[in-house]
């Protein structure tokens, strides 16, 4: 791989590049924590859990042009767990789609495009999401459309593990498998937590990889905070014409040591809580 520069002037990782990706992840987490200290706060735990997934996609795997977000040959990222908007916005700003300070200043403010659930008016966001169980259907239809037109755009959909209890997702999975949508990849953020408590106490999502393979997907399970493992899984050559699923084992609140891997689903930080969070991350507030 040859080093390159994005439209925003950010250096893309060259060759291995994992160290550069880890630096991006650190910057993104610091920004997410700052968003938790804005007046309305944010869905913090689930935004922190998917940081490496977003970094692997936006920083390495996907074809994007931050200076031209509607570029026709781009790949698409659909955040089906749209409540984790703070995570996606922070990642998009890190990779040059908009200014991070503008994001902090306008996040979830009245009239802002940076709403608390993902908003398609924000550069780099193709679909507004929030109601769970919709993103995978959108991604399946989009993938089928590209396949029928003979185009090479790829579609990546990030789902929450609690969201996999939605029947609509399994309908989309059946269609994707039947249509052999090899241009579709699902990444499941397996953080084992949802709004009402531990995922496994509400509706078990055990053996997700086995279940997806039974439905005709090519599926793999990886450490969702290991950027090398994520990149390898996302970049592995297709074995056939099946759609692909990656179950990424993550932790809510990951990267903020004071949470000990059990970050809150939602948080509105006081200035003192923000200072403590940044200090625990080794940052100077």
Beta strands, then each sheet from edge to edge (+ up, - down):
strand 1: 76-79
strand 2: 155-160
strand 3: 184-190
strand 4: 193-194
strand 5: 197-198
strand 6: 218-223
strand 7: 244-249
sheet 1: 1+ 2+ 3+ 7+ 6+
sheet 2: 4+ 5-
end
